[in-house]
Amino acid sequence: MTSPADDDVSADDERLDELVHRADLDELIRLVDDRTSSRDWAGLRRARDRSRAATTTGRQLWPVATLAEYRLALLAPAEWAAETIESEGGLFTIGPLTEVIAQNHSWSDLAAVLPPGPRAAIVAHERVLRGEAIDKVSIDALPPILEMPFDLAPWEPPYELATYTDNSVDTASPRTLPPGAFRPFERSVSVELIESDTVGLAVRQLVETWTADSNGHAEVVAAIGTAAGAVAALGVGHGSLVEIPLADAMSWLGWSGASGGAHGRRRGAALGRFGALWTLATLLGLTDDWPVPLDELGDLAGDLRWYWWDGGEPVTGWRLQLAVDDRHDGVAWAISARDDT
């Protein structure tokens, strides 16, 4: 097998050079497909490098460079894929390369070829979400960039993961509930609102790609009383809600934080999980104590009751419609985040 160190081996790249000179996007994409099919990883990297270099001369070949790099991260052996993580590429791929590389490569294969920096730490977190145990030697060497453990707590869900193919990504949302499971509510006459800046900021950060890089919006209200009252305070005159377990709520939060929404760039499941845990910590008033041991976080989360709410509007695009009430303190929050296609 050819290794990255052998990439300077002489090869017949006359056609590649000609296509780059002509800035022939269609033929260059076909060349990338051919080199992917033949597992010519050295040739694929040359296609990436020469297409990337051509952009400095005004030739708009970044789609070719991006596709070649994405294919290396997704499909090439670990020693080839690893170097895409450390390069400056991947800015325009359909998903972060730290997540792409984690789909088909085990941490045991990557650990020997990935320098133990911040990107490697995110890759390790992505592998945790795919069920792989990270060895203690690796954990000790990796920076605590996300300040969360390299394992899942028993109360966490199997977070929704992206599935990458040669040219696309599938990012299915968590399960939906049948309409018959919901119970209706009507807007209360009066709801006493309270400040909830910390929770509001956490939710806005969670869905930032929906609002900053796409057409979405996010709103959080907090109120004295019940979840239904908090939802009504969003301006929902008539609606319905259904109680869901903590694991389902975390799944929705994690999916939202990982997603790019309609037009933003996906951030990856590892960042989605962090955003979900951080949002839970803000609801429990634990941000000053972060990082909180996950067993403690799960125990304290027992004071919260979670709901998915529906306002009777057509479902389009991406949405996060959760309500939470704290049975211990008598307060509730309602979250509304949407990004339509």
C-alpha positions as CSV (number, residue, x, y, z in Angstrom):
1,M,0.0,0.0,0.0
2,T,1.2,3.5,-0.9
3,S,1.7,5.8,2.1
4,P,1.5,9.6,2.4
5,A,5.3,9.7,2.4
6,D,5.3,8.2,-1.1
7,D,3.2,11.1,-2.6
8,D,6.2,12.5,-4.5
9,V,6.5,9.3,-6.6
10,S,6.5,10.3,-10.2
11,A,3.1,9.7,-11.9
12,D,1.4,10.5,-15.1
13,D,-0.5,13.6,-14.2
14,E,-0.4,15.3,-17.6
15,R,-4.2,15.1,-17.8
16,L,-4.6,16.5,-14.3
17,D,-2.3,19.4,-15.1
18,E,-4.2,20.1,-18.3
19,L,-7.5,20.1,-16.6
20,V,-6.3,22.4,-13.9
21,H,-4.9,24.8,-16.4
22,R,-8.2,24.8,-18.2
23,A,-10.1,25.1,-14.9
24,D,-12.4,22.3,-16.2
25,L,-14.5,21.6,-13.2
26,D,-16.6,18.8,-14.7
27,E,-13.7,16.8,-15.9
28,L,-11.8,17.3,-12.7
29,I,-14.7,16.0,-10.7
30,R,-14.7,12.9,-12.9
31,L,-11.0,12.5,-12.3
32,V,-11.6,12.7,-8.5
33,D,-14.3,10.0,-8.9
34,D,-12.0,7.8,-10.9
35,R,-9.1,8.1,-8.4
36,T,-11.5,7.4,-5.6
37,S,-12.8,4.3,-7.3
38,S,-9.3,3.0,-8.0
39,R,-8.2,3.8,-4.5
40,D,-5.4,6.0,-5.9
41,W,-4.9,8.0,-2.7
42,A,-1.7,9.6,-3.7
43,G,-3.3,10.7,-7.0
44,L,-6.3,12.0,-5.1
45,R,-4.2,14.1,-2.9
46,R,-2.3,15.5,-5.8
47,A,-5.6,16.4,-7.4
48,R,-6.5,18.2,-4.1
49,D,-3.2,20.0,-3.8
50,R,-3.0,21.2,-7.4
51,S,-6.6,22.3,-7.5
52,R,-6.1,24.2,-4.2
53,A,-2.9,25.8,-5.5
54,A,-4.7,26.9,-8.7
55,T,-7.1,29.1,-6.7
56,T,-4.2,31.5,-6.0
57,T,-4.1,32.1,-9.8
58,G,-7.8,32.9,-10.1
59,R,-9.0,29.5,-11.1
60,Q,-12.0,28.7,-9.0
61,L,-11.2,25.0,-8.4
62,W,-12.0,25.0,-4.7
63,P,-15.0,22.5,-5.3
64,V,-12.5,20.0,-6.7
65,A,-10.0,20.5,-3.8
66,T,-12.9,20.2,-1.3
67,L,-14.3,17.0,-2.8
68,A,-10.9,15.4,-3.0
69,E,-10.1,16.2,0.6
70,Y,-13.5,15.0,1.8
71,R,-13.1,11.7,0.0
72,L,-9.6,11.2,1.6
73,A,-11.1,11.8,5.1
74,L,-14.0,9.5,4.5
75,L,-12.6,6.7,2.5
76,A,-8.8,6.6,2.6
77,P,-6.8,4.5,5.1
78,A,-6.1,6.1,8.4
79,E,-2.6,7.3,7.5
80,W,-4.0,9.2,4.5
81,A,-7.2,10.4,6.2
82,A,-5.4,11.7,9.3
83,E,-3.5,14.4,7.5
84,T,-6.7,16.1,6.3
85,I,-7.5,16.9,9.9
86,E,-4.3,18.8,10.4
87,S,-4.5,20.7,7.1
88,E,-6.2,24.0,6.6
89,G,-8.8,22.5,4.3
90,G,-12.3,21.2,5.1
91,L,-13.9,24.6,5.4
92,F,-16.4,24.0,2.6
93,T,-17.0,20.2,3.0
94,I,-20.5,19.1,3.8
95,G,-19.5,18.3,7.3
96,P,-16.6,18.9,9.6
97,L,-13.7,16.5,8.7
98,T,-13.4,15.6,12.4
99,E,-16.8,14.0,12.1
100,V,-16.3,12.7,8.5
101,I,-13.1,10.8,9.4
102,A,-14.7,9.3,12.5
103,Q,-17.3,7.5,10.5
104,N,-15.1,4.9,8.9
105,H,-11.9,4.9,11.0
106,S,-11.5,3.6,14.5
107,W,-9.7,5.5,17.2
108,S,-7.3,2.6,17.6
109,D,-6.2,3.2,14.0
110,L,-6.2,6.9,14.1
111,A,-4.4,7.3,17.5
112,A,-1.0,6.3,16.0
113,V,-1.2,8.9,13.2
114,L,-3.1,11.8,14.6
115,P,-1.1,14.4,16.7
116,P,-2.8,14.7,20.1
117,G,-4.2,18.2,19.5
118,P,-7.6,19.8,19.7
119,R,-8.9,18.3,16.5
120,A,-7.8,14.9,17.5
121,A,-9.7,15.3,20.8
122,I,-12.9,16.1,18.8
123,V,-12.3,13.0,16.6
124,A,-12.0,10.9,19.8
125,H,-15.3,12.4,21.1
126,E,-16.9,11.5,17.7
127,R,-15.7,7.9,18.1
128,V,-17.1,7.8,21.6
129,L,-20.5,8.6,20.1
130,R,-20.1,5.7,17.8
131,G,-19.5,3.3,20.6
132,E,-15.7,3.1,20.8
133,A,-13.9,3.1,24.1
134,I,-11.0,5.5,24.2
135,D,-7.9,4.2,26.0
136,K,-6.6,6.0,29.1
137,V,-3.2,6.7,27.4
138,S,-5.0,8.6,24.7
139,I,-7.3,10.4,27.1
140,D,-4.4,11.6,29.2
141,A,-2.6,12.9,26.1
142,L,-5.6,14.8,24.6
143,P,-6.5,18.3,25.6
144,P,-9.8,18.7,27.4
145,I,-11.1,21.0,24.7
146,L,-14.8,20.3,25.2
147,E,-14.6,19.7,29.0
148,M,-16.7,16.6,28.9
149,P,-15.8,12.9,29.5
150,F,-14.7,10.5,26.8
151,D,-17.6,8.2,27.6
152,L,-21.3,8.4,27.8
153,A,-23.4,8.4,30.9
154,P,-26.1,5.7,31.3
155,W,-28.8,8.3,31.2
156,E,-27.6,9.9,27.9
157,P,-29.3,8.8,24.7
158,P,-27.7,7.3,21.6
159,Y,-27.3,10.7,20.0
160,E,-28.3,11.0,16.3
161,L,-25.3,10.6,14.0
162,A,-24.8,11.8,10.5
163,T,-24.2,9.2,7.7
164,Y,-21.8,10.4,5.1
165,T,-21.7,9.0,1.5
166,D,-19.4,9.9,-1.4
167,N,-21.4,13.0,-2.2
168,S,-23.9,13.7,0.5
169,V,-24.8,13.4,4.2
170,D,-28.0,12.1,5.9
171,T,-28.8,13.9,9.2
172,A,-32.1,12.4,10.3
173,S,-33.8,14.0,13.3
174,P,-34.8,12.1,16.4
175,R,-38.0,10.2,16.5
176,T,-41.3,12.1,16.2
177,L,-44.3,11.4,18.4
178,P,-47.8,10.4,17.1
179,P,-50.4,13.2,17.3
180,G,-52.5,11.1,19.7
181,A,-49.8,11.3,22.3
182,F,-50.2,15.1,22.8
183,R,-52.6,16.8,25.2
184,P,-54.0,20.3,24.3
185,F,-53.6,23.5,26.2
186,E,-54.9,27.0,25.8
187,R,-53.1,30.3,26.5
188,S,-53.2,31.3,30.2
189,V,-54.8,34.6,31.1
190,S,-51.6,35.8,32.7
191,V,-48.1,34.3,33.0
192,E,-45.4,35.8,35.3
193,L,-42.2,35.9,33.3
194,I,-38.8,35.8,34.9
195,E,-35.3,36.5,33.6
196,S,-33.4,33.6,32.0
197,D,-30.4,35.1,30.3
198,T,-28.1,32.1,30.9
199,V,-30.5,29.5,29.5
200,G,-31.4,31.8,26.6
201,L,-27.7,32.3,25.7
202,A,-27.1,28.6,25.9
203,V,-29.9,27.8,23.5
204,R,-28.9,30.6,21.1
205,Q,-25.4,29.2,21.1
206,L,-26.8,25.7,20.5
207,V,-28.6,26.7,17.3
208,E,-26.2,29.4,16.3
209,T,-25.7,28.0,12.8
210,W,-29.5,28.1,12.3
211,T,-29.7,31.8,13.1
212,A,-26.3,33.2,12.1
213,D,-25.6,31.2,8.9
214,S,-29.2,30.5,7.8
215,N,-32.7,32.0,8.1
216,G,-33.6,30.6,11.5
217,H,-34.7,32.2,14.8
218,A,-34.5,31.1,18.4
219,E,-36.5,32.3,21.5
220,V,-36.6,31.2,25.1
221,V,-39.0,32.3,27.8
222,A,-39.0,31.5,31.5
223,A,-42.0,31.7,33.7
224,I,-43.3,30.9,37.1
225,G,-45.5,27.9,36.9
226,T,-45.9,25.1,34.3
227,A,-44.4,24.2,31.0
228,A,-47.8,24.9,29.3
229,G,-47.7,28.4,30.7
230,A,-44.2,29.0,29.4
231,V,-45.1,27.8,26.0
232,A,-48.2,30.0,26.0
233,A,-45.8,33.0,26.9
234,L,-44.1,32.4,23.5
235,G,-47.3,33.6,21.9
236,V,-48.8,30.2,21.2
237,G,-52.5,30.6,21.6
238,H,-53.6,27.1,21.2
239,G,-51.3,24.1,21.2
240,S,-50.5,20.7,22.7
241,L,-47.6,19.1,24.4
242,V,-46.4,15.6,25.4
243,E,-44.1,14.6,28.1
244,I,-40.8,13.0,27.0
245,P,-38.0,11.4,28.9
246,L,-34.7,13.1,29.6
247,A,-32.9,11.0,27.0
248,D,-35.3,12.1,24.2
249,A,-34.8,15.7,25.2
250,M,-31.0,15.3,25.1
251,S,-31.3,13.7,21.8
252,W,-33.1,16.7,20.3
253,L,-30.7,19.1,21.9
254,G,-27.7,17.2,20.6
255,W,-29.2,16.9,17.1
256,S,-29.9,20.6,17.0
257,G,-26.4,21.6,18.2
258,A,-24.8,19.3,15.6
259,S,-26.9,20.5,12.7
260,G,-26.3,23.3,10.3
261,G,-29.9,23.9,9.7
262,A,-31.2,24.8,6.2
263,H,-28.1,26.7,4.9
264,G,-25.5,26.6,7.7
265,R,-22.5,24.2,7.9
266,R,-22.9,21.2,10.1
267,R,-20.9,21.3,13.3
268,G,-20.8,17.6,14.2
269,A,-22.2,15.3,16.8
270,A,-19.4,16.0,19.4
271,L,-20.2,19.7,19.5
272,G,-23.9,18.9,19.6
273,R,-23.5,16.7,22.6
274,F,-21.5,19.4,24.4
275,G,-24.2,21.9,23.6
276,A,-26.8,19.6,25.0
277,L,-24.9,19.0,28.2
278,W,-24.2,22.7,28.6
279,T,-27.9,23.6,28.1
280,L,-28.9,21.1,30.7
281,A,-26.3,22.6,33.1
282,T,-27.7,26.1,32.6
283,L,-31.3,24.8,33.3
284,L,-29.9,23.4,36.6
285,G,-27.9,26.5,37.5
286,L,-24.6,24.6,37.4
287,T,-22.6,26.7,34.9
288,D,-20.3,28.1,37.7
289,D,-19.5,24.5,38.6
290,W,-18.7,23.2,35.1
291,P,-17.5,20.7,34.3
292,V,-20.0,18.7,36.3
293,P,-19.5,14.9,36.7
294,L,-22.1,13.3,34.5
295,D,-23.5,11.1,37.2
296,E,-24.2,14.2,39.3
297,L,-25.7,16.0,36.3
298,G,-28.0,13.1,35.6
299,D,-29.1,12.9,39.3
300,L,-30.0,16.6,39.4
301,A,-31.8,16.4,36.1
302,G,-34.4,14.2,37.9
303,D,-36.0,17.5,39.1
304,L,-36.8,18.5,35.6
305,R,-39.8,17.4,33.5
306,W,-39.5,17.6,29.7
307,Y,-42.1,18.2,27.0
308,W,-42.2,18.5,23.3
309,W,-44.8,21.1,22.3
310,D,-46.7,21.7,19.1
311,G,-48.5,24.9,18.0
312,G,-50.4,23.3,15.2
313,E,-48.2,24.8,12.5
314,P,-47.0,22.9,9.4
315,V,-43.7,21.1,10.1
316,T,-41.1,22.4,7.7
317,G,-37.3,22.4,7.9
318,W,-35.6,22.2,11.3
319,R,-37.2,22.8,14.6
320,L,-36.6,22.5,18.4
321,Q,-39.7,22.9,20.5
322,L,-39.0,21.8,24.0
323,A,-40.5,22.9,27.3
324,V,-39.1,22.2,30.7
325,D,-40.5,22.6,34.2
326,D,-38.6,22.4,37.4
327,R,-40.9,20.7,39.9
328,H,-38.6,21.7,42.8
329,D,-38.4,25.4,42.2
330,G,-41.7,25.9,40.4
331,V,-40.3,27.5,37.3
332,A,-40.6,26.5,33.6
333,W,-38.9,27.3,30.3
334,A,-40.1,27.1,26.7
335,I,-37.7,26.8,23.8
336,S,-38.7,27.7,20.2
337,A,-36.0,27.4,17.5
338,R,-36.8,27.0,13.8
339,D,-35.0,27.2,10.5
340,D,-37.3,26.7,7.5
341,T,-36.1,25.4,4.2
